[in-house]
Amino acid sequence: MFQIFNAAIDAVQNAKTQTVKTFVTDENLAKPLQTYIDAQASFAKKLTQETLNFYTTVGTALMNIDAKKVFSTK
């Protein structure tokens, strides 16, 4: 499932990279912009992975609870 999100993140970041390559002609400005774009991609991928890990853990825990004990009216 992570590959789907990874592909979406890469598509957005590639569009940003192409925009910088197309419109920013000064190398002194383009280099920091590209570094920033790479940092955004790294952050987004790590955030996505950790979010998926969290919800997988929560979902697994919820599947393993005994609903009769949790929702008991005693």
Secondary structure, DSSP 8 states (H G I E B T S, - for coil): -HHHHHHHHHHHHHHHHHHHHHH---HHHHHHHHHHHHHHHHHHHHHHHHHHHHHHHHHHHHHTS-HHHHT---
